[in-house]
């Protein structure tokens, strides 16, 4: 109705784009910018795909050819990015699941520790950062906190309903399991503190055919109950929007109606607010990936 609500624009082009590392790697192949987050991917494969156990809504890394991202390249790219004052408010690191090691995810955890420790030499003390990774054992979460400058941790459950989790996230179910995922997420609050542990749902995937709920109300009820449970235990629960993709097992199919996302966004926000939780790491102006966070 001709009323200005907000001004929307493209994310400014980072100054490190167009530059290369000492190994001649284009820096934009190492990191990207999302609003005010510097996004790093440490492992550009997901080993769940090897056995066909990838999350059914996921198409990440379906066409990447290399897995390991050079750690020196990451360090040099972050160092260069930090030369642009005020451009970034947080460093975010993630990657595909790598369960290799003498126990599940041992190599992945060691990789994150090395990279975060290396980046940490560019700062004095802790630096505003987030790791999105599987739900690790408490001893490994403690190691990440104690040996690096990491400030928040995000083991995303992505599907709240236990039955649907098993169907839509077979790799997560096999290597960790629904109940263990939740327990480890809550355990992480003991390490990072309330409000510094995050999780998310891939909103809409729980309504996808052939496994999903048959009604929007049932999907909302499942997600809202989960959000309330996590918030009660100091975990910030957010939603990200499911994007159907030709390379995902669910393929291309209709998304839920906009009204579903509006209701979910409003309710998630109100639940977190009622428990005094504020999404300082994933608010929409910093991250841009979670529409219900402010």
C-alpha positions as CSV (number, residue, x, y, z in Angstrom):
1,X,0.0,0.0,0.0
2,X,2.8,2.5,-0.9
3,X,4.3,2.2,2.5
4,X,8.1,1.7,2.8
5,X,8.9,-1.4,4.8
6,X,12.5,-2.0,4.2
7,X,15.2,-1.5,1.7
8,X,16.7,-4.6,0.0
9,X,19.9,-4.8,-1.9
10,X,22.6,-7.2,-3.0
11,X,25.3,-8.2,-0.6
12,X,28.3,-5.9,-1.3
13,X,31.1,-7.6,-3.3
14,X,33.9,-8.6,-0.8
15,X,37.3,-7.0,-1.5
16,X,39.1,-10.4,-1.4
17,X,37.1,-11.5,-4.5
18,X,39.4,-11.6,-7.5
19,X,42.5,-12.3,-5.4
20,X,44.4,-15.6,-5.1
21,X,46.3,-17.4,-2.3
22,X,50.0,-18.2,-2.3
23,X,49.0,-21.5,-3.9
24,X,47.1,-19.6,-6.7
25,X,43.7,-20.7,-5.4
26,X,41.0,-18.1,-6.1
27,X,39.9,-16.8,-2.8
28,X,36.2,-16.7,-3.8
29,X,36.6,-20.5,-4.1
30,X,37.6,-20.7,-0.5
31,X,35.1,-18.3,1.2
32,X,31.9,-16.4,0.3
33,X,30.0,-13.6,2.0
34,X,26.5,-13.8,3.2
35,X,25.3,-10.5,4.6
36,X,27.9,-9.9,7.3
37,X,29.0,-13.5,7.7
38,X,32.3,-14.9,6.2
39,X,31.3,-18.4,5.1
40,X,34.0,-21.1,5.0
41,X,33.6,-24.7,3.9
42,X,36.2,-27.1,5.2
43,X,35.1,-30.3,3.4
44,X,33.3,-30.1,0.1
45,X,31.8,-33.6,0.1
46,X,29.3,-35.4,2.3
47,X,30.3,-39.0,2.9
48,X,26.6,-39.9,3.5
49,X,26.2,-39.8,-0.3
50,X,28.6,-42.8,-0.7
51,X,26.0,-45.2,0.7
52,X,23.0,-43.3,-0.6
53,X,22.3,-42.1,2.9
54,X,22.3,-38.4,2.3
55,X,19.5,-36.3,3.7
56,X,16.6,-36.6,1.2
57,X,16.2,-32.9,0.7
58,X,19.9,-32.2,0.3
59,X,21.8,-31.4,-2.9
60,X,24.9,-30.0,-1.4
61,X,28.2,-31.1,-2.9
62,X,26.5,-33.3,-5.5
63,X,28.8,-32.0,-8.2
64,X,32.0,-31.0,-6.4
65,X,35.1,-32.9,-7.5
66,X,37.5,-32.2,-4.5
67,X,36.8,-32.7,-0.9
68,X,39.6,-31.3,1.3
69,X,39.9,-27.5,1.3
70,X,43.5,-26.4,1.8
71,X,43.9,-25.1,5.4
72,X,46.6,-22.6,4.3
73,X,44.3,-21.3,1.7
74,X,41.6,-20.8,4.3
75,X,44.0,-18.9,6.6
76,X,45.2,-16.6,3.9
77,X,41.7,-15.9,2.7
78,X,40.4,-15.0,6.2
79,X,43.5,-12.8,6.8
80,X,42.8,-10.9,3.5
81,X,39.1,-10.6,4.3
82,X,39.8,-9.0,7.6
83,X,41.6,-6.1,5.9
84,X,38.2,-4.7,5.0
85,X,37.2,-3.0,8.3
86,X,33.6,-3.6,9.5
87,X,32.7,-5.8,6.6
88,X,32.1,-9.0,8.6
89,X,30.6,-9.6,12.0
90,X,31.2,-13.3,12.2
91,X,33.2,-16.2,10.8
92,X,31.1,-19.3,10.0
93,X,32.6,-22.7,9.1
94,X,30.9,-25.9,8.0
95,X,31.2,-28.7,5.5
96,X,29.9,-32.0,4.4
97,X,29.7,-34.8,6.9
98,X,33.0,-36.9,7.3
99,X,32.5,-39.8,9.6
100,X,36.1,-41.2,9.2
101,X,38.3,-42.0,12.1
102,X,38.8,-44.4,15.0
103,X,35.4,-43.2,16.2
104,X,32.7,-41.4,14.1
105,X,33.7,-37.9,13.0
106,X,37.2,-38.0,14.6
107,X,38.9,-36.7,11.4
108,X,36.3,-34.1,10.9
109,X,36.6,-32.8,14.4
110,X,40.4,-32.6,14.2
111,X,40.1,-30.7,10.9
112,X,37.8,-28.1,12.4
113,X,40.1,-27.7,15.5
114,X,43.1,-27.1,13.2
115,X,41.4,-24.6,11.0
116,X,39.7,-22.7,13.9
117,X,43.0,-22.6,15.8
118,X,44.8,-21.3,12.7
119,X,42.2,-18.6,12.2
120,X,42.3,-17.7,15.9
121,X,45.9,-16.5,15.6
122,X,44.5,-13.5,13.7
123,X,42.6,-12.4,16.8
124,X,43.1,-11.7,20.5
125,X,41.2,-14.2,22.5
126,X,37.8,-15.6,21.3
127,X,36.4,-14.3,18.0
128,X,32.7,-14.2,17.0
129,X,32.3,-17.5,15.2
130,X,30.0,-20.4,14.6
131,X,30.6,-24.0,13.6
132,X,27.7,-25.9,11.9
133,X,28.5,-29.6,12.3
134,X,27.0,-32.9,13.4
135,X,26.0,-33.4,17.0
136,X,29.3,-34.5,18.5
137,X,30.0,-36.2,21.8
138,X,30.4,-33.8,24.7
139,X,34.1,-34.4,25.1
140,X,34.6,-33.4,21.5
141,X,32.5,-30.3,21.9
142,X,34.6,-29.4,25.0
143,X,37.7,-29.8,22.9
144,X,36.4,-27.5,20.2
145,X,35.6,-24.9,22.8
146,X,38.8,-25.2,24.8
147,X,41.3,-25.5,21.9
148,X,39.8,-22.8,19.6
149,X,38.2,-19.3,19.8
150,X,34.8,-20.7,18.8
151,X,31.8,-18.9,20.3
152,X,28.8,-20.8,19.1
153,X,27.9,-24.3,17.8
154,X,25.1,-25.4,15.6
155,X,24.2,-29.1,15.3
156,X,21.2,-28.8,13.1
157,X,18.6,-31.5,13.6
158,X,16.7,-30.3,10.5
159,X,13.7,-32.6,10.9
160,X,11.8,-32.5,14.2
161,X,9.6,-35.5,14.0
162,X,11.4,-38.7,15.0
163,X,9.8,-41.0,12.4
164,X,10.4,-38.5,9.6
165,X,14.0,-37.9,10.8
166,X,14.7,-41.5,10.2
167,X,13.3,-41.4,6.7
168,X,14.6,-38.1,5.6
169,X,18.0,-38.2,7.3
170,X,19.2,-41.8,7.1
171,X,22.9,-40.9,7.4
172,X,22.3,-38.9,10.5
173,X,20.2,-41.7,11.9
174,X,22.8,-44.3,11.2
175,X,25.8,-42.5,12.5
176,X,24.3,-40.7,15.5
177,X,20.5,-41.3,15.8
178,X,17.6,-39.0,16.6
179,X,17.6,-39.4,20.4
180,X,21.4,-39.1,20.6
181,X,21.4,-36.0,18.4
182,X,19.0,-34.3,20.8
183,X,20.9,-35.3,23.9
184,X,24.2,-34.1,22.5
185,X,22.7,-30.8,21.4
186,X,21.5,-30.2,25.0
187,X,24.9,-31.4,26.4
188,X,26.6,-28.7,24.2
189,X,24.7,-26.0,26.2
190,X,26.8,-27.0,29.2
191,X,29.9,-26.1,27.2
192,X,28.9,-23.0,25.2
193,X,26.2,-21.7,27.5
194,X,22.5,-21.0,26.9
195,X,21.8,-19.1,23.7
196,X,25.1,-20.1,22.1
197,X,24.0,-23.5,20.8
198,X,21.7,-23.5,17.7
199,X,19.7,-25.9,15.7
200,X,17.4,-25.5,12.7
201,X,14.6,-27.2,10.8
202,X,14.5,-27.3,7.0
203,X,11.0,-25.9,6.9
204,X,8.8,-27.5,4.4
205,X,10.7,-30.8,3.9
206,X,8.6,-32.4,6.5
207,X,5.6,-31.8,4.2
208,X,7.3,-33.3,1.1
209,X,5.9,-36.4,-0.6
210,X,6.0,-39.3,-0.1
211,X,7.0,-39.3,3.5
212,X,5.8,-36.0,4.9
213,X,2.8,-34.8,6.9
214,X,-0.4,-34.5,5.0
215,X,-1.5,-31.2,6.6
216,X,0.2,-27.9,7.4
217,X,-1.2,-27.9,10.9
218,X,0.5,-31.2,11.7
219,X,3.8,-29.9,10.4
220,X,3.5,-26.7,12.4
221,X,2.6,-28.6,15.5
222,X,5.7,-30.8,15.2
223,X,8.0,-27.9,14.6
224,X,6.6,-25.7,17.3
225,X,6.8,-28.4,19.9
226,X,10.4,-29.0,19.0
227,X,11.3,-25.3,19.1
228,X,9.7,-25.0,22.5
229,X,11.6,-28.0,23.8
230,X,14.9,-26.8,22.6
231,X,14.3,-23.2,23.8
232,X,13.4,-24.5,27.3
233,X,16.9,-26.0,27.4
234,X,18.7,-22.9,26.1
235,X,19.0,-23.9,22.5
236,X,18.1,-21.4,19.8
237,X,15.9,-23.1,17.2
238,X,15.5,-21.5,13.8
239,X,14.0,-22.3,10.5
240,X,15.5,-22.2,7.0
241,X,13.5,-22.7,3.9
242,X,13.5,-26.0,2.0
243,X,14.4,-25.5,-1.6
244,X,13.5,-28.4,-3.9
245,X,16.4,-29.4,-6.2
246,X,16.8,-31.9,-9.1
247,X,19.8,-33.5,-7.4
248,X,18.0,-34.2,-4.1
249,X,16.3,-37.5,-3.5
250,X,13.0,-35.6,-3.0
251,X,13.5,-34.0,-6.4
252,X,11.4,-31.2,-7.7
253,X,8.0,-30.9,-6.1
254,X,5.7,-28.1,-4.9
255,X,6.7,-26.2,-1.8
256,X,4.2,-25.5,1.1
257,X,2.1,-22.3,0.8
258,X,3.6,-19.0,1.9
259,X,1.1,-18.9,4.7
260,X,2.9,-21.9,6.3
261,X,6.2,-20.0,6.4
262,X,4.6,-16.9,7.8
263,X,3.0,-18.8,10.6
264,X,6.2,-20.7,11.4
265,X,8.3,-17.6,11.3
266,X,6.0,-15.7,13.7
267,X,5.6,-18.6,16.1
268,X,9.3,-19.6,16.3
269,X,10.2,-16.0,17.1
270,X,7.6,-15.7,19.8
271,X,8.7,-19.0,21.4
272,X,12.3,-17.9,21.6
273,X,11.3,-14.5,22.9
274,X,9.3,-16.1,25.7
275,X,12.4,-17.9,26.9
276,X,14.6,-14.8,26.5
277,X,16.6,-16.2,23.6
278,X,18.0,-13.9,20.9
279,X,19.6,-15.2,17.7
280,X,22.7,-13.0,17.8
281,X,24.6,-15.4,15.6
282,X,22.0,-16.1,13.0
283,X,19.9,-13.0,12.9
284,X,18.6,-12.2,9.4
285,X,20.8,-9.1,8.8
286,X,24.0,-11.0,9.8
287,X,23.2,-14.3,8.2
288,X,20.3,-14.0,5.8
289,X,19.5,-17.7,5.9
290,X,16.9,-17.8,8.7
291,X,13.8,-15.6,8.1
292,X,12.4,-16.0,11.6
293,X,15.5,-14.6,13.4
294,X,15.9,-11.0,14.5
